[in-house]
Amino acid sequence: MRLNAATIVSILRQEDFIQSIADALQYISYYHPADYIRSLGEAYQREQSPVAKDAIAQILTNSRMCAEGRRPICQDTGIVVVFLKIGMNVRWHTKISIADMVNEGVRRAYSQPDNVLRASIVSDPAGARKNTRDNTPAVIHMELVPGDVVEVKLAAKGGGSENKSKFVVLNPSDDIVEWVVKTVPTMGAGWKPGETLLLSGKILTGRDAAHKRIADSFAKGQPLPEGVDFRNRFIYYVGPVDPVRDEVVGPAGPTTATRMDKFTEMMLEKTGLLGMIGKGERGPVAIEAIRKHNAVYLIAVGGAAYLVSKAIRSARVVAFADLGMEAIYEFEVENMPVTVAVDASGSSLHANGPAEWRAKIGKIPVAAG
């Protein structure tokens, strides 16, 4: 008997689908694609800036450490975005919905004991913003297509990049390439900007939620929580992954610093803070506060979270434990690699660097304003 191909139906079982989602998310947390590593190695060979060359070296070293140790490449293990192309001839052997299966896979992946991933999702952003603790729900895109195959593509997308977004409505006569070339330089990539340092000592951590609570305390005339003393210390903008096995802390790379710009004047004026460690450039308000208070802003390399964590010798929560990874930690660091991005005079690496290379290359247009 011959079967018409159109009558063949694939059966997809619930457990297989769930586990494939979980396995894929674990895999992409610690493995870079081979073509990316090859391209980055070639970029390292061509790079002329010592600071940039050092940053690439850290990323490559971090990548190898993560592949060998099976730990996250970045502490921001992302919002899970799932793209499904579902063949219309596929039959599901399951008692739950496709969305529920996807979210169960996410739940398993982010709670895997040997490689716990950081949960960043809140149950209702417009409400109490309570962390779901397992990074669900995922963002799911489904498309029905001809055939008997289900194609699954996953992205564990970090949120910091959203702060660098630009939006424009172009006229029919506008050139998109011209707009991109003009816009990208405006988005950024004591000590002097560009100098690389090895930082040792005790630092405190804090991100958006912690800064907001500190601001609320000051507004009410209340002191900082017991054990939180920023005097003559640095604050590190980080939300670390939970440790596993014998780790002091999981991957702990920097988060995007511009989110803390509106709190910078308050922190420098009222806490005795020496400076800040983060990722990316600072805006005019933050730079003016740094200049005014003779502070400094240092950057750690984004994309080298596991490598950075190896410089952390001890870690303990000192305040706001209910915030999870957004709690204030005290880290004792030894030889933590950082680069000066804004010095005490307000001179910024992110402004000076592009200007210097524009002069050398002579092709990148200066952005208006």
N, C-alpha and C positions, 0 to 999 in steps of 0.2 A: 504494500500500500504506500502510495506517495502522499506526503503532506504538503499542502500549499504553504509556502514560507510565511504567508500572512497569518496563518493560524498558529504559528509557534509562539508560545508565551513564556517569558522568563519569570521565574519565581524568586523573589527577593525576601529573605527571612529577616525578621526583626533584629535578632541578635547580631547577625553578620553586618547589617547596615550600621547599627549603633557602634559596634566595635571598630568598624572602619573609620568612622568619624573620630573616635577617641585616639586611635593609633596615628591617624594623620596629624592631629593637633599636637600630639607628643613629638612626632617626627620633626615637624617644622619649627618646634620651639628650640631645637638644638642643632639642626643641620642647615647650613647655607647651601644654596644651589652651587654646583661645581662651576658653572659659567661665571657666576658672581665672583667667586674666589679667584678664578683665572684673571678676570678683568681687573680686580682690585690689585692683584700682584703686578700686573702690567702697569697700572697707575702708579704704584709705589716706585717702580723702576724709573718712570718718567718724571715724577714729582721733583720740583726744585726747592720748594719751601721746606725748611727743616721742621717747622711746626706741623705742617700738613703731612709730611713724611712720617713723623712720629705718630700722628693720629692714625694713619693707615696701618702702621705696624701694630699698634695696639688692637685695632679691629681684627687684623689677621691672626694675631696671637690669641685674642679672645675667641675667635671662631674655632680655632683648633682645640682650645681648652674645653669649649662647650661640646664639641663633637665627641671628644674623648670622655668627658665627665657626664655627658647627657644631662646638661643643665641649661637653662634658658640663655639664649644669646643676649637678650635684653630683659631688664626687670619688668618692662611693660609688655606683658604677654598677651595683650590685645583684647579688643572686642572681636568676637568670632563672627565673621561674615561668611555665609554659605551660599554658593551658587549651585543650584540643582537643575539639570536637564533630565527630565523623566520621560523615558520612552513610553508611548501610549499602549504598547503591548505588554508592559511589565505588570505582573500580578504580585501584590504584597501579601506576605504571610505574617501578619502582625495584628495585635490587638489595640495598638495606639496609633495616633496620627503621625504623619511624617515629621511635623514640627516637634512633637514630643520625642520622637526618636533622635532627631538632631540634638535637641537639648540634653537628652540623656547621655549622648556621646560627649558633648561638651562637659557635662557634669563629671563623667568618668575621667576625662583627660585632665581637667584642672584639679582633680582631687587625687591623682595618681600618687601613692605614697613615696615612690622613689624619685619623683620629679614633680613636686607640687608646683603648680603654676599660679600666678597672682590673679586673684579675682577682683575685677574692677567695676563690674556691672551693678547698678542699683535697681531696685524693683520698680520704682516710679520716680523718674527724674523731677517731676513736677510736684511730688509730695514729700514724704519724709526722707527720701534718698537713702533708704536702708539697703546696705550691701547684701546681695543674694548669697554671697560666700562661695558660689561655685561657677561664677561667670556666665550664668544663664540669665535671661534668654539670649540666644544668638539672633543675629540679623539674617533672615532667610529669604533668598530669591528663588522662586520656582518657575520653571518653564516646561510645558508639555510639548514633546517633540515626537516625530515618527520614530519607530524602532522598538527594540526590546532591551535597551541598555539604559542604566542610570549613570549619568556623569556627575561626579561630585568634585567641586573645586572649593578650597577653603582659604581664607585669609584671616590671620590673627592680627588685626590692625590696631596699632598703637594710636592713642588719641592725641598725642602732642602735635603731630603733623597737621591736625585740623586748625591749630592756631596760626599756621603759616599760609592758610588758604587766601587766595585772591579771586575776586569775581569781577567780571566785566561783560558788558553787552557791546559787541563790536558792530560798527556800521558795515554795510556790504563792501565798502571801499577800503576798510581797515585790513592790515596785514597781521595775522595771528603770530607769525614768527617775530615780527617787530615788537609786538606787545610783550611776548615772553622774554625776549632779550632785554627789554627795558625794565620789566617787573622783577625778574629773578634777583638782580643785585640789591633790590630794596628789601629782600626777605632774609638776608644774612646767610650764612653757612650753618707810697713806697716803691712797687714793682712796675716794670714796663710791659705794655701789651705785647703779647707774643712770647714772653718768657715762660719756659716750662719749669715747674717746681715739683718737688716731692714733699707732700704734706704729712706731718706726723703730729699726733696729739689727740685730744678729745674734741669731738664736734657733735652738734645736735642736728637732727633732721626736722624737716617740716615742709608740707606742701599746702595746697589751697585750703583744705578744711582746717588744718592746724592754725594757719595764719588768720583765718576768719574767727576762730575761737579766741585767739589772742587779742584781736582787734575788739571783739565784743567785751572781753574782760577789761581792757583799758577804758572802753566807753562807759562801763559801769563803775569805774573806779576800783576795780578788784585787782589783786596781785596775780602774778603768774602762778601756775600750779607749783606745789612744792617739788623741788628737784629740777625745775626748769630755770637755768641761769645762763643767759646768753653772753654775759660780760666777758670780753676778750676771747670770744670764740667765733667759729664760723658756723653758719647754718647750711646744711646740704639739702638741696631740693630733691628728695628721693622718696620713693615708696617701694621698699625692697620686697623681693620674693621671700616667702618663708623658707627657713633652712631645712635641709634634709641630711640624713646620715651624720657626719661629723662636722658639718658646716657651722660657722659662727652666724652667718647670715646668707641668704640666697643671693642671686644676682641683684646688684644694687647700683645701676647706672643712673645718671642724672635725668631729671625731667625738665621740660621746657620752662625756662625762667621767666618769660614775659608774663605768665599768669600771676606771678608774685610782684609785678611792678607796682601795682597800686598799694601794696603793703610796705614797700621798701623804706619810704620816709619814716613811717611809724616804727618799724623795727630798728632802724639805725638811731632814731632820736630817743627811743624809750627803753631799749634793752641793753645798750652797751655792746652791741654786735660789732665784730671786726670786719666781717665781710660775708659773702655768699658764694656758694658753689652750685652751678647748674649747667644747663645746656642751651646754646643759642645766644643771640644778642639780647641786649636790654634796650627798652624804649627810652625816649628823652626824659620822662619823669623819673625813672629809676636812675639813669646816669647822673642827672642833676643831684639827686639825693646822695649818691655815692661820692660825687665831687664835694658837696656841701659838708659831709661828715668825714671826709678823708678816709673813706672805706675802700674796698676793693671787691671786684667780682671775678671769680675764677670759673673756668669751665673744665669739666671732665669730658672725656670722649663719649659721645652718644654711640651706642652700638658695641661697647666694650664692657657691658654690665658685669659679666662673670669675672673678667680680669680685675675690674675695679673692686669687686667684693673680696678678692684675695688680699687686699691691703687692709681690710677691716679685721682687727684682732679680737675685738669684743663688741657685743651689742646688747642693749637692754632698753626696754620701753620705760620712759620716765613720765609720760603724760598722755592723756587721751587714748587709752588702750582700746576703747570702744570703736575707734576709727579704723581699726585694722592696720593695713599697710600705710594709712595716712597718720598714724600715731606719731608722737615725737619720740625718737630713739636717741640714745647716746651711743655714738660709735667711737671706739678708740682705733685710730688709723695709724698705719706705719708705711711711709713712702708711697702715699697715694698720689698718682700722677695727675697733675692739673696744669692748666695754662692760664696766664693772666689775660683776661678779656677786657676789663675796664680798670684802669689804674686810679689812684687817689685824686688825680687831676681831672678825671672824667674823660680821658683819652680812651677810645674804644678800638679794639682790634677789629671788630666787625665793620667799622667805618674806615679805618686806616688801611686794612689789608686789601680790600677791593680797589681802593684808590691807588695803592702802590702797584698792583698788578695791571690796572688799567693803563698806568703810565708805561709799564714794561711791554704790555701786549699791544696797546694802542688801538684796540678794536671794540672794546666793551663800552657802550655809550653810558654817560653819566645820567642817572635817573633824575627827573625833574623833582624839585623840592627837597 
